[in-house]
Amino acid sequence: MHNNYKVNGINFIDKGDEVLVEIKQGGVDVIYPLRPTNTNKKVKHVLMDLDGTSVESEQFWIYLIECTTKTMLNDPSFHLSPEDFPYVSGFTTVEHLTYTKNKYKYHQSTQEALACYHKIARFELGEIMEGRGNINAFKPRKGLKEFLLKLKKHDIKVGLATSGLDYKAIPEIVSAFKVLNMGDPLGFYDSIITGGRQKNQGEYGTIGELAVKPHPWIYSELALGLGVNDLKDAIVIEDSSAGVLSGRLAGMNVIGFKDGNIIPSGLDDQCIEMVSSFEEIEKFLSLED
């Protein structure tokens, strides 16, 4: 069963009495145990992904990978194929670009491609914040506001997790909350964890690229920020295969959205529930009024 998963750099090792997950990304090889999880009937903490789950932005970030690859290949007609999508969303930018470099064989290094990516991303984000360019890049998922308010009404703590660096994640979160007319996201969420800052000369960088999803640390850190004492009291909501692994390896159950890359990657069997809407999650968590 585990050999059928289609996730770049991930290997499931079934040892009979336990399952191990090997992650080979960014030049680091790590093995984690995949432990069974339980969820209490009354959840006290909800940990939510940003891209794709809270905000429909995944196509924008895939577009940036496509633009970068197009530039590296010097081919204006280049487009990613649908079979690329599970490998260019949900993981780190380095992993996305490593995948396109290996597949499409451009001669520049991954670091050169990464520098190009950040240049394109900063330009595109600047255009969006000025009301130009792809102004619909950050569209809140239908029902997000109602779902968030219902969680608060039931005294459930809400955390937000993203592998995105601050310069990418913060405009996205702020833009989405502006659209929803919900004010400052820092005043709403009980904890927010991002992928940190770039490690540029002359700037203070943070650990991020080697520790983000699918590694467990972002969700483990978010659980710590929310004050989770018992992992059975918490549940993760995701739309990506990397996020599913991150939540599961952090010891929590995951609810997955059907329209992300979870099903194409084969990791839907690692989710406690697969849904199409926030309303279905409300029913699963027994949050109906």
N, C-alpha and C positions, 0 to 999 in steps of 0.2 A: 504494500500500500504506500509506504513512505517513498519508495523509489519512483512513484508516479508524480511527485511534486515537481513543478517546473519553476524553480526559484534560483536565480543566478547566484552562485557562490555558497549555496546551502546544501548540506548533505545530512540526511537523517540516518542514524545508525541504530537499528533495532537489535538490542542485545537480549531479547526475550523477557527478562525481568524489568528492563527499563529501556527508554528511548533517549538517545543523545542527539543533540543538534550541533553539527559542526558548521561554523561560519568562517568562510575564507574570503575576507574582503579587506581592501586597503593594505595589503601586505601583512595582515594579522590573521592568524589561525587560532580560533577559540572553540572549545567544546563546552556546551551547557547541557545539563539534564532537563528533559521535558517532563515535568511532574504532573500528575493528575491534579485537577483543581475542583473546588466546590464553590458554590455561590449560595449565600443565604437568601431566603425568600424576600426579606426586606433589605434591599441594598442601601447602604449609607453613603457611598462614594461612587461617582461616575467619572471615569477618565476618558476624555474624548480627544481624538485626533483632529488636526486642523484641516489640512489639504484633502479635499475629496469627501471627508466625513462631515465637517461643519461648514466648509466653504467649497463650492464647486470650482476648484482652481487647478485641478490636476492637468487638464488639457493645456493650460497656460505654461506650466513648468515643463511639460513634455515638448511644447512648442519651443521653449528656450533650448532644450537639448537638441532639437531638430535644427534650430538656427545655428547653434554652435557647430554641429556636425557638418552642416552645409558650408559654413565658413572654413572649417578645417579641410574639407574636400575641394573647396573652391568650385562648388557645383550649385548654382542657383536653382537648379531643377530638383535637387535632392529632397526626398521626403522619407520619413520613417515608415515602416510597414506595420500593419496591425500586430504581427507576431513579435514586434519589438516592445510593445507597450508594457507587458509584465516586467520587463527588465529596465525600463527607463522611468519608472514611477515607484514611489514609496521607499526607495533606498537613498543612499547618499548621492550627491552630485558626482563625486569621484567614481562611484560604482556605475552610475549611468553612463558617464563618459568613457570609462574603461570598457564597458560593454560595446559602445558604438565604435570605439577605436579598434577593438578586436574583430568586430564583425565587418566594418567598412574600410578598415586598413588605411586610415590616414596616417601620414608619416610623422606628424607632430606628436610630442609627448602628451601624456594625460595632464601634466601640470600646465602645459601651454594651452591645452583645450580648456582647462579649468579657468585660467586667467581670461580667456576669451569669453567663456560663459558668464563670469561675474561682470565683465564689461557690458555685455549685452543685457544682462539682467538689471543692472543698475540703470541703464538707459531706459529700458522698458518700464521699470517701476517708477522712474522719475516722470515719464510721460503720463502714466496712469494717475499719479498723485497730482499732476497738473491738469487733469481732466481731459487728457489727450490719449491717443493710441488705443490700446485694448482696454477701454474703460469698464467693460463687462467681465474682466478677467476674474474678479473676486465676487462671485455671486453666492450669498448664503444659501445653503441647502433648504429646500421647501420645508417649512415647519420647524426650523431651528429655533426661532424666537419663542414660539409656544412651548417647545420641548424644554428649553432652558428655564423658562419661567415656571414650568410645572415642576421641574426638579427642585427649584428653590422653594416652591410652595410646599413641597413634601419634606423640606429640611434636609435635602440631599446635597452634600458638598460636590462641587463641580470643578474639575481640573482640565486644563488644555495642554496637549503635548504635540510638539512638532519637531521634526529633524531639521527644519529650515533654519538657516542662520538669521540672526536678529534683523539684518538689513532687509531680508526678504519677508520674514514672518510678521514683524510688527506692523508694516503697512497693510498687510493682508488682514490681520486681526482688526486693526483700527477701521479699515475700509468697510469690512463686513458689519461691524457694530454701528457705523454711520448709516449704512443702508437700512439696518434694522431699527434705527433710532433708539439704541440701547445705551448710549453714553460711552463712558470709558470702560473698556474690557477689564482693566486692572481693578476696577471697583466692583466688577461682577464675579469674575472667576475667583475661586478660593486659592488657586495656584496655577501658574503658567510656567512651563518648561520649554525652552527653545534649544536649537542646536548651537547656540552661542555666537561668538564673533569670529570673523576671519583672522587668520594668523599672519597678518602683514607686518613687514618691518616698520617700526615706528608706532605700532599700535599694540594694545594689550589684547592678545588672543585668548580664547578659551578652548578647553577640550570639547570636541564635538564630532568631527567627521569620523573618527574611529570608534565612537561610543554611542552613536545614534542607532535608530531602528535598522536592522532587526535585533540588535543587542537589547538586553532588558533594561539598560540603565536609565533611559529617559522615563519609562513608566515606573521604574523603581523609585526614581527621584521624585516624580510627581506624586506617587503614593506617600512618600515621606512628607512632601509639602502639604498634602491634604490631611496628614495625621492619621493615616490608615494603620490601625493596630492589628486587625485581622483581615487578611486578604480575601476571605470569604464575604466580607462586607462590601467589596469593590468589584466593579465590572468595567471593562474597556470597550469602547465603541470605535470601530475601525472600518476602513474600506480598502486597505492595502495588505498584501501578503507580508511585507516587512513589518507592518504594524501588528498583524496577528501574531507573528512570531515574537515580537517585542513584548506584547502583553502576556502571552502564554509563558514565555521564559521568565517573566517577572512574577509569575505565580498566580495570575488572574485569568478568569474566563473572559472570552471576547465575543461580542455581538458584531457580526459583519454585515456590511451593506453589499447587496448583490451586484450593484453596478460598478464596483471598483475592479481591481485585478485579483481579488481573492479566489473567485471561481476559476478563472483561466489558469491560475497558478496551482490549483488543486488543493488549496489550503482551507477550503470551506469546511472540511471535516474537522478542523481544529477550532471551529467556532461553536459556541453553545447554541447559537441561533443565527440564521441568516434572514435579513429583512430587506424591505424595499422602501420603508418610510420610518420617520420618527414615531408615527402613530403606532406602528407595530411594536416598537421598543417600549412605548408606554404600556401597551397591553402586556408584554412580556414581564415588565417590572411591576405590573399591577398599579399603575399610576392613574388609572381612569378616575374621573370625578364621580 
